[in-house]
Amino acid sequence: MVEVARDVVQQVPKVSGAGDMFQLLRDGRPRTRADLAAVTGQARSTVAARIDLLMAAGLIAPAGEATSTGGRPPATFAFAPSARVVLGVDLGATHARLALTDLASTVLAQRDLPLLITDGPDLVLDRVAETGAELLHEAGRTTSDLAGVGVGLPGPVEHATGKPNNPPIMPGWDNADVPEILGSRFHAPVLVDNDVNIMALGEHRAAWPGVADLLFVKVATGIGAGIIADGALRRGAQGSAGDIGHVAVPGVTDIACRCGNVGCLEAIASGQAVASRLEGAVTSADVVALVRAGDVAASQAVRQAGRDIGAVLATSVSLLNPSMIVIGGILADAGEHIVAGIREVVYQRSLPLATQHLRIVTARTGTQAGVLGASAMAVDQALSSDAVDRLVA
């Protein structure tokens, strides 16, 4: 046990307060006071006092006894994820998905509901607050148990303030104070990000936690990417990192995009763009249905969309050198057609050094990616060293 703890200390070079000590226990592995003293270099009396604080806050609990080397077996302690709950909210153009989870992002209660983002922040967030309260009641919890709320929005978000920034498909939402509106209803911290970032976070935590460099690409009505680099979500200077939907596709100059430019990837390869070129299709879901029904034209169109996406991702591979690209969003449900098109171009155009270990796969978390990512975002905030120190103070 001590040897394992020594491995952990390399990741946490400085352990000072109870919050720092708690980070060592977040992996759920039981540890003794001696283990923690060996890792932190602190006196056993200091370790014991901080264990008492964390237990009083409900963040850790006794986890049985370790193997004795002589004398009374020492007690072990581990993370108690059921201590509090968080609410994950994934808002789309025409739907909302909410999930109440514990502090390990295990879903306790969930609700999907039709909801139009164009109804504006007052109506939409009021519905979110009502549904969140219902989920708390369903799980037998109260707002006092709520450690935080994570929200994903289908548009650009200034993550530092949680306010949407000129979102193109969200009329009335520009600069709306989402954290204040929901925070006043739940009496808990509220964090907001764009939907692709929280999907990337959810897919990474739930399906690929050991992958340090991952690019998540959502292909639906629009196209966007979430960047995981060195194990962390990267948002960029203004929060617009990963906006590949408005990168120009090489050689395309005659297709206008809603952003005002021409040749944007979203205008060429999104589900909406593919649907506009097929008979019998209006939405991305229609495209997927045609492909599943064996429609040759739809299958060919989706594969070509994959090639166009691959042309942009080839540049991203050279720039970011991910070890994995995960394709999500509704168009990923069209089977291997879109992934095959992406692979075809990425492996052809990127340098062998960048692609020799690169995997390109479809998302494992499906429709759950958004709420799981929103939950993880709220949990990370609630269980940060500073937040834990404030909680036990």
C-alpha positions, 0 to 999 in steps of 0.5 A: 500500500505504501508503494502505491501511495509513493506513485501517487505523490509524484502527481501531487508534489505538495500536500498541505491541507485537508483538501490536498490529502483528500485528492489522494483518496479520490481514486477510491482505494482504501488507505491507512493513516500510515499510508497517508503519513508516508505519502505526505511526510506529515506527522501521524497526528496531523494526518489523523486530524485531517482524516477526522475533518474529512470524515466529519464532512462525509467525504471519506468513511471507514473502509475496513482494516488492512492486513496486520503485520503484528498487533491490531490491524490498522483501519483504512479510509476511502472516498465516500461518493454518496456523501453529496450529489451533483446535477448534470444538465445537457441542453440541446436545440430541441431537448434537455437531458438531466441526471442527478449523480453522486460524487463519482458521477454514478447516475442516481436519477435521470430525465429526458424532455423535449425542450426548445432552446429558442424559448429563451433562458427564462422559460428553459432554465425554469424548466431545468430548475423544476426538473432538477428539483423532481430528480432530487426528490426522486433520489431522496435528496434535498438541495442541501445535498447538492454540491454543484450543477454543471450545464452544457449549452449548444453554443459558445460560452465564456466558461469563466462567467458561464455566460453564452457569447453570441450563440447562433441558434440561441436567440435571447441567450447572449450574455444571459447569467445562467449561473446566477439564474440557476444558482438562485434556485438550487443554492449551489455553485453552477458551472457552464460550458458548451455542449461539445466540451462537456461531451468530450469530458464525459466520454473521456472520464467514462470510457477512456480515462487512461488516454491523455490526449483525445479529440472528441468530434461531435457531428450533428446539426453542427460540427465541433470538437472538444480537446483533451490534452495531457489529461485535461480539457483545453478551452483556449484563450476565449473558450473557442478551442475546438471550433472545427466546424468553421474551418475551411475544407480544402478546395471548397469555395462555393458553399456558404455557411451561416457564419458568413464565410464559405467552405466551412466544414459545418456547411458541407459535412454536418448532418443538416448539410448531408440531409439537404442533399438527400431526398426524403431527409430533413434532419440528421436523424433522417439521414441515419434512418436512411443509412440504416435502411440500406439507402445507397445514396445516403451511405455514400453521402455520409462516407463523403462527409467523413472524408471532408471531416477527415480533411480538417482532422488531418490538420488537427492530428498534425497540430495536436498529435492525439492518440485517439479521435472519438466521433460522437453526435447523431451522425455517428449512429450511421455506423462505420460509414462516417468513421471509414471516410474519416480514417481514409483521409486522416491516415492518408494525409497525416504523417506516419509518426502522428498516426502510427498509434492513432485510433479513430472510433465512435463514442461509447457513451452515446447520448449520456456523454453530455450529462456525464461530462456536466456532472464531472465538471461540477464534481471537479469544482466541488472536490477541488482542494480549495473547495474541500478546505472551505467545506471542512474549515 
